[in-house]
Amino acid sequence: MFYYHYRMPWPPYCYRQQESPFPPVDISFFKQSLTAYQTLLEHGSIVINSLVTSEEKMTQLMDAAQASDDATVDKIIRETGVPTIVETSYNPTGVTFTLRTEAGGTPCCTLTMYIRWGF
């Protein structure tokens, strides 16, 4: 049996490009936010590196948190040298560090780090 395959040309398909119902995107603020977030990541790294390299600071932080001594906890975090304000909260299982920043005078970014220290 012999089959002959006829070549069928595709019919031309004309369509009009429809305009998007959305306005064009503006990435300028997003770009500022990403740049600000990179800075937050660096500041978060400063906090972590400062604690990792000093068992004394780790012990002081955990002791102060266990005693609910917020002033001492804040002092220990400020001593890390991080230029951003770090909000600290803690519970028996871990500590949360929250860093915030602005881009163009508008709050844009939050870095929250939760680190476990117990079970």
N, C-alpha and C positions, 0 to 999 in steps of 0.2 A: 504494500500500500504506500502510496506516495502522497504526502501532504504538501500543498503549496501554501506558504505563509504569505498572505497578502499584507503588504505594508500599508497600514492605515495612517495617514497623517493626522496629527492632532489638530483639532479645529482651533483657530485663533481665539484666545480668550481675552477680551478687553475689559478692563475694570478701571474704575476711577479710584484714585487714592483718596480715602476719606481723611478728613482732618481729625486729629485726636481731640476727644472731648476734654482733655486735661490740659492745663497750661504747661508751658515748657518748664522744666525743672531748673532750679537755681542751686548749685552746689556750694556756693560761697560759704554759707554758715556751716554746712556739713563739714567742709574742709577745715574751718576754724575749730569746730568741735573735735575733729579727729586729732588735730595738732595739740589741742588742750589735753585730750585724753592721753596722748603719748607722754606729756609732762606728768600727768597723774600717775601713770604706770611707773615712771622713773621715781617719783616721790614714794610710791608704795614699795618699790624695791629698796629705797633707802631705809624705810622702817623695818622691813624684813631682814635686810642684811645687817642692820645694827643689832637686832635681837639675836640673830643666828650666831654672830661672832662673839656674843657675850652671854655666857651662862649666868653670870651675876645679874644682868638685866632681866633675863628670863625669870629667874627666881624672884627678883624684886617685884616684877610685874604680876606674877602669879600670887605672891604673898599679899600685895596691895589689893588685888582683885578679890582674893578670898576674904580679906578684912573689909571689903566694900569701901575702900579708901580711894574715891574718885580723884581727889587732888593729886595723890601720889602717882596713880596710873597715868593721869594727864602729864605730869611732870616727867615721868620716864619716857613717854612718847615724844614730848617736846625735846628732850635731850638727845634724841636720835638725829636731830639736825634737819628734819624735814621742814621745808618752808610752807607747806600747806597745812591748814588746820585739820587735825585728825579727830573725828568723833569716835570715841571708844565705848563699846558696851561689852559686857561679859556675863557669863553664867558658869555653872560648875563644869560644863563640858567644853567651853571654848571662849574665844575672844573675837569680837568683830571690830575691824577698823574701817571707817568710812571716810573717804576723801572726796571733796567736791571742788569743782572749779567753774569758771565762767569763760565764755568766748564772746568777745564783742560786748561785754557788759551784761550778758544774759546768762543765767545759770544753764549749763549745758550737759555737764558730765558728772557722773558719780562712780567712784571705784569702791566697791565693798569687798573686803577680804575677811572671810570667816576662817579662823584657824583653831582646830581642836587641840585641847591640851589635857583632856581626860575622857573617861568613858561614861 
